[in-house]
Amino acid sequence: MSTTEESVAFDSVAQPLRKYAENPSAFLALNSGTEYFLAPGTEGFVAYRTAGGYLVQFGGVFGPEGEQEKLLKAFLEFARAKRRKVCAIQLQRSDADLYARCGFTVNQVGSSFSLHLPAFTLKGSRFMKLRNKISRAKRSGLRIDEVAYDEVAGEIDALDQRWLRGKGRHVKEIEFLVGQCGGPAQRERRLFVGRVEGAVVAYISYSPAYGSRAGWLHDLSRRDNDVSPGVMEAVNAHAIDTFRTEGAEWLHFGFTPFTRLDPGVEVSAASPVTGKFMRFLADHGEKVYPSASQLAYKEKWAPQLVLPEYLAFHGRARFGAIWQILRVTKSI
């Protein structure tokens, strides 16, 4: 069976996510607007969105390992009955192997970056520039607090609008592969804001990450364009201190497309042509997705763990599927 986001109970998808998800970005499956496929007799689900003739699936199959192949094949039958093709984005390596067995063409599309918090420190020459940026931001009068979203929802919305206008009138806000504020999932997120003279000038939203590397996902973030350099870094450093004090193990910076592409991590079901196209986007794709600036921000924290993430097409690779992924994420 398939249900829309509006008709499925939040806990019916949140519970298997907490129990089985290994993907550090799995919480994004709870974004508003996502559809869910659930099969009778299985505990998990598939998260997807419809785009043209495709069902664009996110993050692998969320369910018991022994049921994932059954659920994926049931989803393919569901798509076939709707006369839709299936493609998938942000698969982990274990997902890539499963999808290859089920007839998918699978290619690396980018990488995810994670920081092991118990070993992290900003001391030493390696982080001198980062410390200086944070100090400069604090000297500008920055105050950082963790707050409930409802307390600042209006200010967050206004900041989002200013941020979007600053990107240019043709720029759309990327969806599906980034988080949200508000909605039923908000109660599980954490929100840190930076204020100057009492006004919110920056924020970072963190979502829970589950599985063997449980912790927090550095998710949606925004800042005013005219704030002091280092504001975002200061907010994140404050959150890191909070998470470490609480005993959290990992801070995940999430997925960045078209980065750290490595032919050595491709699976046997990879398409050479798609691989070349991914490398082309890595070199020339800034207008499609701002990978370079995202990568620079993530790398300044010296993440210890970098893992490949994959794109998959049921059957042969189709550039039409890539186009629909770009559409559904509003990257174009």
N, C-alpha and C positions, 0 to 999 in steps of 0.2 A: 504494500500500500504506500501511497505518497500523501503527504499533507503539506499545507502551506505553513509558514511561520505563525500565522494568526490562529490556526486551528489546532496546533499541537501544544500540549501543556509544557511549560518551560522545563519542569523537572524530568519529563520523559526523555529529553535529550541531554539535559545537564548532568543527570546521574551517570549514564554510561560514559559520558565525556570524562567526568572526574575519575571514574573507575578504570577506564581502559586507554585513554589518550596518552600517547607518547610524544606526539607532535607538540613542541612548545607553543605553537601558535593556534592550537586546537580551539581555544576559547572563542576565536573569531567565527567559528561555526555557529555561535549563538547570536550573531548580528541580526538585527531586524532586516526583514526582506529575504532571508534565507529560507529555502524549502527543504523538506526532509523526506527521505525515503526510509520507511520501516517495513520489514518483512515479517509476517507471522512466524512465530517460533524462533525468532532470533532476538537477541538483547540489544544489539547496536543499531546504528543508523548511518545513512549517507547524507551529507549536507551538499546542496547544490543550488544553482540558479539557472534559469532558462534564458538562453540568448540565441535568437534566431532558430536555426535547426539543431541547436546543441543544448545538452544539459552539461553545464560546467560545474564539475564536482570539486569540492575543496577538501584538502588535507587527508585524504585516505579514508578508509572505512573505520569508523569509531565503534569498536565492539570487541568481544572476546577473540583472541587470536584464532582459535579453532573455528570460528563462525565467519571470519572476514571474507574468505573466498566465496562461501555460499551467499553472503549478503551482496557482494559485488556482482556475482553472476545474476542474482535476482534483480539488481538495479539495471543491469544491461538488458534483461528481458523487459523490464518496465519501460526503458527508453525505446526499445525496439517497437513495443506496442504503441508508443506515442509517435513513432516515426522520427525519432530524434537520435542523433549521434552523441557519444559521450567523450568528453575530454576532462582531464583532471589537472589541478595545479597545486603546488606546494606539497608534494609527496615526499616522505622520508625514504631513506634507502630501503628499509624493509618493505615499505609500500611499493617501491619501484619493482622489487622482485616479484611481489604478488601480482601486480598489474601486468608485468611481462608474461607471467604464466597464463593470464587470462586474455591474452591476445592483444595487448596494448603495445604501441610503439612508445618508448620511454626515453626521454633525454633530460640531462641536467639543465635547469633553467636559472639557477642562482645558488646562493648559499645563505645559511643562517649563522648567527654569531651569538655566543653565550659566554657569560662571565661567572666564574666560580667564586662566590662571595667570600667564603672563609679565607681564601688565599689572597684576596684583593686588598691593596693599599695604594693610596695616592702619594706615598712617600717615594723619594728617590728622584734622580735626574730625569728618568724617563717621563715623568708626569709633571715636570716643571712648568711647561707651557700651559697645561691644563689647570694646574693650581693657580697660576697667575691670572688666567681668564676668570676662574671662579672668584678669586679675590677682587678683581676689578668689578665684577657684577655686584658683589656684596657691598663694595664701597659706593655704588650708585644708589644705595638705599633699599636694595632688594631684601624682602622678607619672604620666607618660604614656610608654608603650612600645609599639612594634610587636612583636607576638608571633605565634607559630604557634598556630592554633586548638586543636590537640591538647593544648597545654600548659595551656590554661585552659578546656577544654570544660565541665568540671563547674561552674566558677564562672560561666561564661556561661549555662548552663542554669538555675542557681539565680537569677541576676539576672533572666533572662527571666520566671521564675515570680513573683518579687517584683514585677516591673514589671506583669505581667498582673493580679495580685491588687490592685495599687494602682489599676487602672482600674475595678474593680468586678466583681462576680461574673458579671454578664451579658455582659461584654465578651469577644469572641473575638479571637484573634490573626489579623490580616489576612494573607491569603495571595495568591499568584499575581502581584500587582502590587508586591510587595516581595520582597527577597532572603531567603536562608537562611544558616545556618552549617552546615558539615558536608557530607557527600556527596562525590561525585566531582568536583564543581566547586570544592570548597574550595581545592584546590591553586593555583587561579588568583586567588583573592581575597586581600585584605590586611586585617589586623585590628589596630586600635589600641585599647588599653585604658587607662582611667584608674584608678589605684589610690590609695587613702587608707589609710595604716597597713598596707600590704601587701595589702589586700582589693580585688578588682575592684568598682568602683562604677559604671562606665560603659564603653561600648564603641561603636565605629563600625566596621562592615565595609564595605570598598570593593571593588567589582567592576570588572573591566576594561571599558572602553568602546572600541568600534572605529569604523572609518570615517574620514571626513574631519575629524571632531573627536574624535580618539582621546584617551584619557586614563583617568580613573577616575570611577566612579559612586558617589557618597555613598549608601550603601544602608542596610542594616539598622542601627538604632541603639537603644540602651537605656541608661537610667540609673536608679539608685535614687532614690526620690522625696524622700529627706531629704538629698541631697547639696547642696553649695553651688551657688548659681546660677552659671552660666558653665562648668560642667564639660564639657558637650557642645561648647561653643564652643572651649574650650581643646584638647580632643582633636582637633577638626577643624582648628584652626589649626596644631597640631603636624603633622598629616598633610599639610596644604597645604605647609608648609615642606619636608617630606620630598619630596613630589612635584615641587615647583619645583626643588629641588636636583638631582633626577634628570632634569630637562628635560621633564617632562610638560606638555602644552599646556592641557588642559581638566580641570576638575572639574565633573561634572554632578550637580546636586541631584535630578534625576529629575522624575517626573510628579506633579502635584498635581491631582486632579479638581476640577471646578467653580470654577476660578480663571482670571482674565484672559480671560473669555469675550468674544469680539469678533465681532459679526455680519459684520464686514468680512473675516474669514478663512474664512467658511463657503464650501463648494463648491456647485456648482449642484444637486447631488443632496441638499441638506440638507432636513430636514423642519422646517417652522416650528413645529409642535406640540412636537417633540422639543427644539428650541431653547428654547422657552418653559419646558419642564420642566427643562432643564439650568440655566437662569437661576433657576428656583424653588429647585433644590437648592443653587445658589450662595448664595442668601439664607437658606435654612432647613435645609440638609442636614448640620449639624454632628453630628447623632446618627447619620447614615449614614456619614460619613467626616470625620475631624478636619482639614479643609482649612485652617481659619483659623490654627491653631497651626503647621501645616507651612509655610504661606505666610510667616508672620511669621519663622520661623527662616531660611528660604531668602533672604528679602529683606534680612535684616540683613547679608548678605555682598555685597550690591549686584551680583547677577549681571548680566553684560553682555548675555546672550543669553536671550531668552524666546521659545519657539516653541509654536504651538498643537498639541494632540494631539486625536485624533478617535476617535469611536465609530461603528461601522457595523453595519447590519442588512441581510442579503440580502433583497431585496424591500422591502416597506414597513416602517416603524418599528413595533416592537411593544414595549409596556411589559413584556410577559412576558419578553422578552430582557433588558431592564434588570434585572428581578427576578433572573434567573438569574445575571447578572454579579455582582450583589450577593451572591448565595448562594455562588458559586464562590470569591469573594474573602474570604468570611466577614465581609463588612461588615455583615451583619445576622444 
